[in-house]
Amino acid sequence: MNISTSLHDHDPEFWTQDPIYFPLSYRITGTILLGFIFILGIIGNLLVVYVVARSRSMWSPTNCYLVSLAIADCIVLVASVPQEIVSFYLPGSEWIWGDVGCVLSVFLQNLGINASSLCVAAFTVERYIAICKPFLAQAMCTLRRALKIVFCVWIFAVLYSTPWLFLATTFPIFYRGYPPLKMCDHKLSREQYLGYYFTDLILFYLIPLLLCILLYSKIAHCIINQPFTGSPIVISTGNGHTTEFQGNTRTSSRTQVVKMLAIVSALFAVLWLPYRGLLVYNSVAEEKFMNVWYLLASKGCIYLNR
């Protein structure tokens, strides 16, 4: 997702070939799909930031994580989608944003994706403590602690993504009848990035996914097994405050909460699986899988998850 999918490898054999363009049906489908996701994602995430920022009463640990997640998602969308749409109408693999644009695009995409995954993990832990350990949450789930965690998340994401400032660059490509063009690609061979790719897979997909499954299962168990008594059920809302619900809440309401939590985990797993799976396959397979429709669908799933 974050680097050109060109298979040219800067081979002079391609210097006199005609450029390959995407089919018209692909251009139209991709432009409409990604354009819709981009507009909806940017507006939705900016609204989250605006609504929380303008009302001090909404400054809670949960909303702190949501704002951080919204910012990370905006970074990914801005760094990825416009270039994806523009590339539909350019000669194969052409990059028009310059050397600095290439490096920043790759860096910002990785930064946003990594920060987003870590925010999801932090938010999951916070929700688990707030719902299942409400009295502990009064001390732990505070706005100050949430801000410190978010700060650490971004520092780690920046440090981890910094190598991409030195691992991507532009290369010249030559097509018959065209002036010299540029493409954004790896500095080194793909095989030299395998350790980095698989570390990404573990840190920012498998671990957050397993954490979501484990903690949301515990949350579901906690909600379902709340006693049906007249005493209130206490759930922390952050900043040392709690909300009470009567113990005779209907079973159907609890079931809906459990379903919602299951959907959160399922969407994260399902929407990221096509692209993560593709990266793993192309990292170990001798013949790379580069079907353009699959690439569009897998990237669309990632952007949709924003």
Buried (B, 14 or more C-beta within 10 A) or exposed (E): BBBBBBEBEEEEEBBEBEBEEBEEEBBEBBBEBBBEBBEBBBEEBEEBBEEBEEEEEBBBBBBBBBBBBBBBBBBBBBBBBBBBBBBBEBBBBBBEBEEEBBBBBBBBBBBBBBBBBBBBBBBBBBBBBBBBBBEEBBEBBBBEBBBEBBEEBBEBBEEBBEEBEEBBBBBEBBBEEEEEBBBBBBEEEBEEBBEBBBEBBEBBBBBBBEBBBEBBBEBBEBBEEBEEEEEEBBBBBBBEEBEEEEEEBEEEEBEEBBEEBBEBBEEBBEBBBBBBEBBBEBBEEEEEEEEBEEBBBBBBBBBBBB
